Structures are given as structure tokens and as C-alpha cells.
């Protein structure tokens, strides 16, 4: 095994590194089911043993409505509208925030406000924001067929929060929701229901805007011990309960609807017919909740409560990706443009990784220099692998070459690149952010394919500057096609991510040129010193 490792050429190691990168980069992103710190299969210690079941409540959500009034049409009646500069909410007759639109230009779709939720005609049992269900099936049936009244039908939010009260009269039970809305998407909900009636309040299903297969979509729970548990769409089976959850959030790539309380809430997550998670908070009597609906903008979430920044999900690499994003945010403050901030971040990363890069490039250069001697040894000891191994090790030792020296630094850089990929792919801050003339949104693909082509071209140039010592023509052909493969691969990626990769290639080229010159000067000095020593030896002999 060790013999085979030592026989690898420098380009073989590069190909291995690239293949490993792609093997980690693509399938991991596509199939990865983020289980940050804890699995979605919750241990018994986290399940409240006496938590009520919501199964019957969900089952009754499809109870047939009164004749001549289809439930869908009846439920869609809007009784209150909340308007702010950046959003609008509509509350339906069942006291739920049924429609949410974001009005800021950068979130708009086809020059129209962005609707965060699409009507799901298949899963009518899916809860909407602030929907209440009861554990008592009879009471639940009444609740889903009895309209609310509202104290105010329209709220206009300017600088100050405003409130309204929703009231529902059931047989012998009065349900009240006192809702206070703020201009930044934050709200408070005080729910008053008589004691001894166990009920469930939902933050709603996840926004249905971003359905990309590369991103996490589902429910995030931050528990009392600050553990983050994630349950992805398609993975919710049965009912899972959480005692003292600090956050219960339904999220897609860029947007969220959530409920939270620093003191902790009893939460439960149930799977629907598609095994998508349906989140609920468990209540009994009066319940005070805080909530948020809107984009997962880091600073906005932090301004509401620093706790909420945890809903920006980067997967198992969050511990490293989150500080990288905070650095990117600081660089944006410095230069005022996300594109230039990405370039500065790339420069910082290259400087930090320079020692590893330098060692790798020097090792590859040394392997290139001894490649002819390696071939001679392979021909000479073709039938004797033990002697070949011994002489190869002597050759490595004599020239200070490490057979794995060019591969290891590349492998160590992969987690860094992947963390940056996760940051740039999930940062809603890049949405609507422009850079130079043709890039008007760093969160979407380059409309003219300029950056992917430049990235492929710089990768091709980098190949020609990198020391090469191919022994296998097939490997050489594969290596030459990598720029084209990467160009095609990156065409549909967010332009902010492609910008990072392009600039990284440019800095790599500059580093390679500097290192090549440094090695040339060193070689010239060594030749001069060798000649000088040879003359001195000749003088001594004479």
C-alpha cells in the first residue's frame, strides 16, 4: 500500500484531491440531511413523557365543512390585514396568518411582492401561522369551523408597534389572541384559553419559496441546552416532543417563520402525509409567545434577539461557517459592497492558508525535478518492488521531497472551501446585492456566464503554471478537462460563489508565480554555490 502511495505523481495527487473535493462537495450538499449536533430522532431524555398527543387534532383538520360552504372557500376569507413598509400579512377567518408578502425590491419576484407561502391543495391539514388546534377532537372540530372576530380589520405599521385582538367563541370556551406587530417582522402573541383545555399553536409550515435540492428545508429546534435539532422535509415520522425549546422554526434556504421564548416552550413536531414536519407549541391556559416571519437576515434576527441567529443553518460545518460569515459581514461594513467583501474574504483566506499552499507547491516542484530519476528507478527495478521502494525513499530523502506533500495541503483546504460555499449559498444578504456592471444579484447565477468562463480560464492558466509530471496519459487528459468540467458545474451557481472561486484562482496564480520565481532564485543560488565550491575544491587539489 505504501509503495503505491509513493509512486503517485504530483498531478495524480491533485486529481485525487479534486475528486475528493467533488465527492464531498456535490453529493454531501445534495443528499446531506443536516443533523446539527443532534439527530432528528430525539432521545427519550428530550421527549416530555406526559406530552399530549396531537394526532387526533390533526386528523380532525379535514372534518367536512357545513353543506353549501366548502371549507377551502370559507377558510380563505380575510378578516384583518397588517401593512408595513417591508411586508403585509393577512389573517383569515380562523385567526391564522394565512398570507405573507415581502415588498422590498430585492425580495420581489417578477416585479411583484414575494409570497412566502403557496396554497397546498394536497395537504389541507398543514397548519398556518398561529393556527390553534385542541387535543379534544370535538372542541378541535368546533375550532376549525367557527370564525374569529377581530377588534381591528386593518393595521398600518410605521415606526411603532400596533395590536389587535382576535376572538373565537366555542361552546362554553372563549379563545382570545392578542397580537402585537412590529415593523421589522417581529410580533408578540398572548393567547388566552381557559385552563384544562390542552391546545397547540403553530408557527406554520416552512416558507415555500426556495425549493432547491441543495439546501435544508424543514424545522429547526433550539433546545434548552442550546442543542440544535433539525428535521428535514421527508424525514418527519410520528410525533416528537421537546421540553423547554427556545426556538421552533420552519425554514427554507432564505426565509423562516418561527416562535421563540428564552424561558423555554413545550414543542412538538408531527409528520404529515409526505412526512414533512408540522411544528406546534403546546399550551394549557394562558400562553405568551414571541415570533418572527421573514428573511433570515443575520443582523435583523440579532436585533430582535441574538438567539434567533441560529436559524441560519450551515449544517455540520456551522461551527466554522458562522465565524466566516461574521467576518464577511465585517468586511462588508468596511467596503460597503458584498462583491468586494467576498474578494477581501478570499484574500484573507489565501493569506491564512499561504504556509500550507507554499509547502504544497514546493513539494510538487521537487517531485517534478526528481521525476526523470524516478522513471529511471522504475525501469531499473521494475521486477523488484522492494529495491524500488528502498531507492525511492533514498531519492525522496536526498532531495527533501515528500510524496504526500502536494496532496495534504489541498485536502486541508477542502473544509475551508466548503464552509465558504455554505456561507455564500445561504446568505440572503447577497440577494439583490450588485457588483460591477452586469452582476445585479450575487445570490443568482451570472446571467451572461462571464464569471464561470473567467473561473474556467483562470483554472486552465493555473494548471499550466503548476509543476506537472504525468506518467499516465489518461490522467493528463482528465486533468486538462477539469477546467471545462468546473466551468459547466459552476454555471448555475450563485454568482457570489463563482466570484469567490474565480478570485481564489487569480490569487493562486499570483502565489504560484511568486513561488516559481522564489524557487528559480533559490536554484540559481544553489548552482552558483555548487560552482563556487567546485572551484574551491579544484584550487585545494592544485
VOFIBA-510957 format. One record per residue (C-alpha): x, y, z. Coordinates in pm, whole numbers, padded with zeros to 5 digits, always signed. Example, Ala and Ser with C-alpha at 12.3 -4.5 7.8 and 13.67 -1.06 7.14 Angstrom:
BEGIN
+01230-00450+00780 +01367-00106+00714 
This chain:
BEGIN
+00000+00000+00000 +00276+00242+00096 +00460+00159-00226 +00160+00268-00429 +00129+00593-00238 +00489+00681-00303 +00455+00608-00673 +00185+00874-00713 +00282+01169-00929 +00207+01523-00817 -00077+01556-01071 -00222+01225-00956 -00245+01374-00609 -00413+01685-00746 -00669+01473-00930 -00732+01273-00612 -00778+01596-00418 -01018+01737-00678 -01216+01414-00695 -01238+01404-00317 -01348+01767-00318 -01622+01699-00570 -01718+01379-00388 -01755+01581-00069 -01887+01899-00229 -02166+01772-00455 -02323+01460-00300 -02288+01600+00052 -02474+01916-00048 -02740+01725-00236 -02806+01435-00002 -02696+01595+00324 -02970+01591+00581 -02848+01845+00835 -02843+01700+01183 -02661+01974+01370 -02522+01842+01696 -02821+01610+01746 -03016+01368+01534 -03377+01434+01445 -03453+01108+01621 -03476+01253+01969 -03363+01061+02273 -03608+00974+02547 -03450+01234+02772 -03570+01506+02541 -03923+01378+02497 -04169+01508+02751 -04320+01179+02876 -04655+01336+02961 -04682+01548+02646 -05028+01525+02490 -05083+01369+02151 -05180+01587+01861 -05262+01301+01627 -05638+01330+01680 -05624+01708+01637 -05457+01676+01300 -05693+01406+01190 -05992+01631+01252 -05843+01913+01047 -06017+01768+00743 -06360+01741+00902 -06625+01810+00640 -06748+02168+00649 -07122+02257+00658 -07311+02184+00341 -07312+02456+00071 -06998+02622+00218 -06679+02446+00102 -06413+02460+00373 -06147+02599+00135 -06359+02897+00032 -06481+02957+00385 -06130+02948+00537 -05985+03189+00283 -06200+03481+00398 -05967+03758+00519 -06074+03942+00834 -05764+04156+00903 -05466+04299+00714 -05136+04421+00862 -04933+04653+00640 -04574+04766+00692 -04316+04918+00461 -04148+04582+00405 -04433+04331+00432 -04804+04263+00452 -04990+03993+00648 -05345+03872+00600 -05537+03697+00879 -05815+03459+00776 -06144+03379+00949 -05980+03102+01155 -05744+03352+01320 -05436+03243+01122 -05178+03448+00937 -05261+03286+00606 -05075+03508+00362 -04740+03682+00390 -04585+03906+00125 -04244+04073+00130 -04248+04407-00052 -03881+04510-00056 -03740+04527-00410 -03465+04272-00350 -03716+04006-00242 -03970+04071-00517 -04042+03817-00787 -04131+03936-01137 -04161+04291-01001 -04435+04182-00759 -04427+04129-00380 -04291+03789-00285 -04547+03549-00138 -04381+03330+00126 -04648+03060+00127 -04826+02883-00156 -05162+02721-00100 -05117+02345-00057 -05428+02184-00204 -05287+01837-00139 -05209+01870+00232 -05507+02064+00367 -05411+01951+00718 -05091+02161+00713 -05112+02432+00982 -05083+02803+00911 -04915+03064+01129 -05079+03095+01476 -05330+02823+01398 -05472+02669+01717 -05574+02305+01749 -05710+02127+02054 -05630+01781+02190 -06005+01732+02240 -06132+01617+01899 -06483+01761+01947 -06351+02101+02055 -06097+02092+01776 -06372+02030+01521 -06563+02331+01653 -06248+02547+01643 -06184+02461+01278 -06540+02552+01183 -06603+02862+01396 -06499+03208+01273 -06295+03460+01469 -06390+03823+01510 -06129+04099+01510 -06103+04426+01700 -05935+04593+01403 -05958+04499+01035 -05654+04694+00919 -05326+04793+01083 -05072+05027+00926 -04730+04991+01090 -04498+05289+01071 -04245+05336+01349 -04441+05194+01642 -04596+04852+01705 -04972+04809+01691 -05210+04548+01831 -05535+04374+01751 -05744+04114+01933 -05892+03805+01772 -06180+03633+01948 -06342+03295+01884 -06648+03168+02067 -06678+02792+02101 -06933+02603+02308 -06853+02729+02654 -06495+02828+02561 -06370+03175+02462 -06042+03185+02269 -05852+03514+02250 -05535+03605+02064 -05388+03946+02142 -05136+04010+01864 -04882+04292+01859 -04695+04352+01533 -04368+04540+01484 -04238+04697+01159 -03941+04457+01135 -04143+04131+01118 -04129+04058+01491 -04457+04001+01675 -04595+03901+02015 -04890+03671+02070 -05074+03645+02404 -05316+03351+02383 -05589+03321+02645 -05784+02996+02671 -05946+02857+02988 -05741+02609+03188 -05778+02235+03132 -05802+02275+02756 -05477+02149+02607 -05409+02311+02273 -05139+02351+02010 -05018+02670+01839 -04816+02652+01520 -04555+02887+01373 -04680+02748+01040 -04520+02527+00779 -04192+02635+00624 -04196+02908+00355 -04236+02758+00010 -04016+02999-00186 -03684+02815-00213 -03716+02450-00316 -03358+02393-00430 -03237+02040-00361 -02902+02173-00234 -03047+02344+00073 -03205+02247+00402 -03584+02276+00421 -03777+02180+00730 -03789+02253+01104 -03516+02372+01339 -03549+02336+01716 -03314+02504+01960 -03343+02320+02290 -03286+02423+02650 -02920+02312+02641 -02865+02512+02316 -02856+02192+02112 -02983+02245+01758 -03204+01969+01621 -03315+01971+01258 -03593+01771+01094 -03591+01788+00717 -03882+01758+00479 -03949+01389+00416 -03792+01280+00746 -04073+01353+00994 -04220+01030+01122 -04473+01019+01405 -04469+01277+01683 -04154+01410+01851 -04177+01628+02163 -03926+01876+02302 -03933+02010+02656 -03826+02374+02706 -03742+02451+02344 -03613+02806+02299 -03688+02828+01925 -03928+02639+01699 -03865+02749+01341 -03984+02634+01000 -03728+02736+00737 -03622+02716+00376 -03300+02849+00227 -03367+03219+00285 -03687+03260+00488 -03841+03150+00816 -04149+03160+01034 -04078+03091+01399 -04191+03111+01758 -03949+03154+02047 -03921+03217+02418 -03597+03246+02612 -03752+03069+02912 -03846+02766+02702 -04160+02623+02544 -04305+02275+02516 -04286+02191+02147 -04393+01903+01928 -04325+01815+01566 -04556+01588+01370 -04517+01443+01022 -04784+01499+00759 -04876+01262+00475 -04549+01350+00295 -04352+01312+00620 -04284+01686+00617 -04255+01832+00970 -04552+02022+01114 -04436+02223+01420 -04654+02315+01721 -04614+02476+02064 -04813+02303+02341 -05028+02527+02563 -05266+02499+02857 -05427+02819+02977 -05254+03149+02901 -04954+03135+02672 -04724+03423+02572 -04520+03377+02256 -04277+03581+02053 -04249+03526+01681 -04092+03637+01356 -04180+03596+00989 -03944+03696+00711 -03592+03670+00568 -03310+03503+00762 -03108+03823+00767 -02841+03780+01035 -02842+04137+01167 -03218+04168+01164 -03251+03844+01361 -02980+03956+01602 -03155+04291+01657 -03472+04106+01759 -03290+03851+01975 -02934+03713+01931 -03087+03370+01995 -03252+03377+01653 -02931+03380+01450 -02921+03002+01498 -03196+02959+01238 -02935+03042+00972 -02831+02682+00915 -02496+02574+00766 -02504+02204+00857 -02234+02018+01050 -01979+02280+00946 -02177+02561+01117 -01911+02596+01389 -01667+02715+01120 -01904+02866+00862 -02072+03104+01105 -01750+03288+01203 -01664+03311+00832 -01997+03481+00765 -01942+03724+01055 -01603+03810+00904 -01768+03861+00565 -02023+04090+00731 -01744+04299+00889 -01572+04326+00550 -01899+04446+00401 -01914+04718+00668 -01562+04819+00567 -01612+04839+00189 -01990+04878+00151 -02032+04615-00120 -02084+04240-00084 -01888+04163-00402 -01578+04343-00281 -01630+04191+00064 -01613+03844-00096 -01288+03942-00270 -01138+04065+00058 -01250+03745+00232 -01080+03541-00042 -00759+03739+00006 -00765+03681+00383 -00826+03308+00336 -00537+03286+00088 -00304+03467+00330 -00403+03237+00617 -00356+02926+00401 -00036+03053+00238 +00202+02843+00452 +00016+02525+00355 -00004+02634-00009 +00367+02717-00017 +00467+02381+00126 +00242+02200-00119 +00376+02390-00421 +00739+02346-00314 +00681+01974-00267 +00522+01946-00610 +00815+02135-00765 +01065+01899-00603 +00869+01597-00723 +00876+01740-01074 +01254+01782-01058 +01314+01424-00950 +01054+01277-01189 +01318+01173-01452 +01520+00995-01184 +01200+00828-01061 +01138+00693-01410 +01493+00559-01425 +01445+00380-01094 +01111+00234-01205 +01269+00099-01523 +01577-00030-01344 +01392-00208-01062 +01073-00297-01248 +01076-00655-01125 +01196-00584-00771 +00943-00370-00577 +01140-00389-00251 +01456-00241-00403 +01246+00015-00592 +01086+00120-00267 +01422+00147-00091 +01582+00359-00367 +01273+00578-00399 +01285+00658-00028 +01655+00742-00058 +01577+00971-00352 +01299+01147-00157 +01527+01190+00143 +01818+01322-00063 +01607+01591-00232 +01383+01668+00067 +01068+01564-00123 +00751+01440+00041 +00534+01214-00179 +00220+01332+00000 +00333+01693+00040 +00137+01823-00257 -00182+01640-00168 -00223+01703+00205 -00237+02086+00187 -00504+02060-00083 -00708+01822+00128 -00682+02051+00430 -00820+02339+00223 -01137+02149+00124 -01325+02215+00454 -01242+02585+00420 -01375+02600+00066 -01684+02402+00164 -01756+02633+00460 -01732+02936+00232 -01959+02761-00017 -02219+02707+00255 -02191+03069+00369 -02228+03221+00023 -02502+02978-00080 -02717+03050+00228 -02655+03423+00283 -02974+03614+00199 -02767+03929+00242 -02636+03863-00110 -02989+03878-00252 -03022+04188-00467 -02657+04279-00398 -02482+04409-00709 -02117+04403-00814 -01965+04582-01112 -02186+04637-01418 -02354+04312-01513 -02394+04143-01173 -02713+04278-01017 -02777+03992-00774 -02495+03789-00618 -02740+03525-00498 -02830+03407-00851 -02630+03279-01147 -02432+03514-01369 -02681+03600-01649 -02404+03631-01909 -02181+03346-01781 -01885+03583-01755 -01770+03472-01411 -01793+03095-01482 -01591+03142-01803 -01331+03354-01625 -01315+03095-01348 -01255+02816-01603 -00993+03025-01786 -00800+03104-01467 -00816+02739-01365 -00670+02645-01705 -00392+02905-01664 -00323+02782-01313 -00276+02430-01450 -00007+02549-01690 +00179+02729-01413 +00162+02434-01174 +00450+02183-01189 +00349+01877-01391 +00498+01531-01407 +00245+01297-01566 +00333+00934-01612 -00015+00831-01725 -00164+00992-02041 -00520+00918-01919 -00456+01115-01602 -00318+01400-01810 -00631+01411-02028 -00860+01406-01725 -00662+01685-01564 -00680+01901-01878 -01059+01865-01888 -01109+01974-01526 -01141+02349-01609 -01418+02272-01856 -01592+02040-01608 -01575+02300-01333 -01699+02575-01567 -02008+02373-01658 -02055+02274-01295 -02048+02637-01175 -02267+02790-01448 -02586+02772-01238 -02421+02850-00906 -02481+03187-00732 -02252+03447-00886 -02120+03536-00538 -01986+03182-00501 -01838+03180-00852 -01679+03519-00780 -01507+03369-00477 -01375+03074-00680 -01257+03298-00966 -01074+03538-00734 -00928+03242-00545 -00786+03115-00875 -00638+03458-00950 -00466+03470-00611 -00346+03111-00661 -00190+03212-00993 -00016+03508-00832 +00108+03285-00550 +00231+03028-00799 +00422+03293-00995 +00583+03425-00676 +00674+03076-00558 +00810+02979-00901 +01034+03288-00903 +01143+03217-00548 +01233+02859-00641 +01418+02976-00954 +01626+03223-00749 +01696+02951-00496 +01801+02713-00772 +02030+02977-00926 +02191+03035-00586 +02239+02662-00536 +02402+02628-00882 +02628+02926-00811 +02722+02786-00470 +02789+02447-00629 +03018+02606-00893 +03194+02813-00631 +03253+02506-00416 +03377+02314-00716 +03631+02587-00797 +03745+02593-00435 +03789+02214-00440 +03993+02236-00761 +04212+02507-00608 +04268+02294-00300 +04369+01994-00511 +04606+02205-00717 
